[in-house]
Amino acid sequence: MPDEQKTYELTCLIAPELDEDKYNSWLNRISSSITKRNGEMTTKAQMKEQLLAYPIGKKMRARLSVFKFMSPPSVPQELINEIRHEQDILRYLVIEIPKERKRPVRVKKPKLEDSASIQELDLNAPPQESKRGSLEEIDKRIEEILKSNP
């Protein structure tokens, strides 16, 4: 169980004044740091400079980088300890991505119908009067009610 690989995502906001060479070397350093700790990179996304909603360290712009990787559970904390001391990183976040669970398909059981509950209809038989009564009986009942109530 301790060797179980889990999927993680590391998101970083990096200072905008970092030049392209240093930025690329930083990305490669993070990737190699993950792989040397028995991790496996699945995706690496680099975004251009973005305007922030609020200033972070007096900076209104930052570069966003996202790494998805699979590794043993101890690697994210080691990675955080390594990233924490970097001055060019404004913010970082490491999350565990939960595994997708396959939901079992429920099979509806067919309803069993009793032969006693199924009535066979005779199409040639004359229609039966309903239990409530015929129209004449209903009219008589209405007249009685109206006569009794003035």
N, C-alpha and C positions, 0 to 999 in steps of 0.2 A: 504493500500500500504506500510506503514512503516514496517509492520510485515512480509513482503515478504522475503522468504528464497532465498538466492543466493548461487551459488556454487563458492568456492574459492580454491586456491592452495597456500600453504605456502611451500617454498623451502628454506632450510638453509644449509650453510656450517659451520660445527662445528669443532673446534680445534681438531687435532688428538691426543693430549696428554691426553684428557679427558678419564679417565678409564671407563670400561664397566658399572659399577654400576651407576656412575654419569651420563653417557650417557643415560642409560635406565630410570633413574629418571627424567632426563630432558625431554625425549620423553613423559613420563607419565604426567609430569607437563603441557606440551603444550596441550596434549589431554584433560586433565581435565580443563584447562583454556578455551578451546573452548566449552566444554560441559556445564560448569557452566554459560556461557553467552548465553545459549539457542541455541548453535550450535550442529551440529550432524556430527561426524566423518564418512566419507565414506571410505577412504583408508589411510593407514599409511605405507610408504615404507622407509626402512632403507637400506642404501647401505654401503658397506665396504669402507675403506679408499681409497681415490683416489688421484692420482697425479694431481696437478693443472697446468694449462697452464702458469701461472705467479704467483709470490709470493704474498700472501695476508698477511700482517702483519708479514713478514719474515718467513712465513710458506709455504712450497711447497706441503704439503699434507693436506687433510681435509676429514671429513665424510659428506656425502650428505644425507639429510633427506627430504622427501617430504610428506606433509599432504594434503589431499583433504577433504574439509568439507563444509557443508551447514550451513549458519547462516544469521542472519539479517545483513544489510549493516553496522551497527556500529561496529560490532565485529572485522573486520580486523584492523581498526585503533587502537582499544584497545589492540589487540594482538601485533601490531608493537610497541606500547608504552611500553609494557611489555618486549619484546624481545630486544629492542634497548639498554638497559642497561646491558645486559648479556655480559660478557667479553669472554666467550667461543664460541660465535657465530661470525664467521668471516664475513659472508655475509648472507642476507636474502632477500626474495622477496615474496610479496603477490600479486597474480593476481586474477581477477574475470574471471571465465570460462563462456563464453557466452552459453546460452541455444541453443540447436540444434533446428533450425526451420525446420518444415516440409514444403517442397515446394509443392504447389498445383500441382496436375497432370493436365497437359493440355490435353484436349480431342480434337483431330482434328475433325473438322466438315467434314462430307462427302460432296464431291463436287456434286452439283446437275447438271445433264446433261440435256440440253434441247433436246427434241425430234427432233427439227429442226436442231440442230447441228450434230446430229448423222445421218450419211448416211448409208442406208442399202446397202450392197454389193450384187450384183447379180452374183453368181458364174458361171452361164451359159452364161453370156453376153460376147461378144468379147472384148478383151483388148482395151482400148481407147488410142489414141495417146496423147502424152504429149503436153502441150501448147507450148512448145518451138519448136516443129517441129520434123519431121522425120530425119533420117540420111542423106537422099538424099538432103534435104533442107539445112542441115548443111554443107555438102560437097560443094554445090553450093555457099553458102555464103563465105566459106573459099577461094574458087577459085577466087571469085570477089575481095576479100580483097588482095590476093596475086598479082593479075593482076594490081590493082590500085596502089600498092606500088612497085616501081622498085628497 
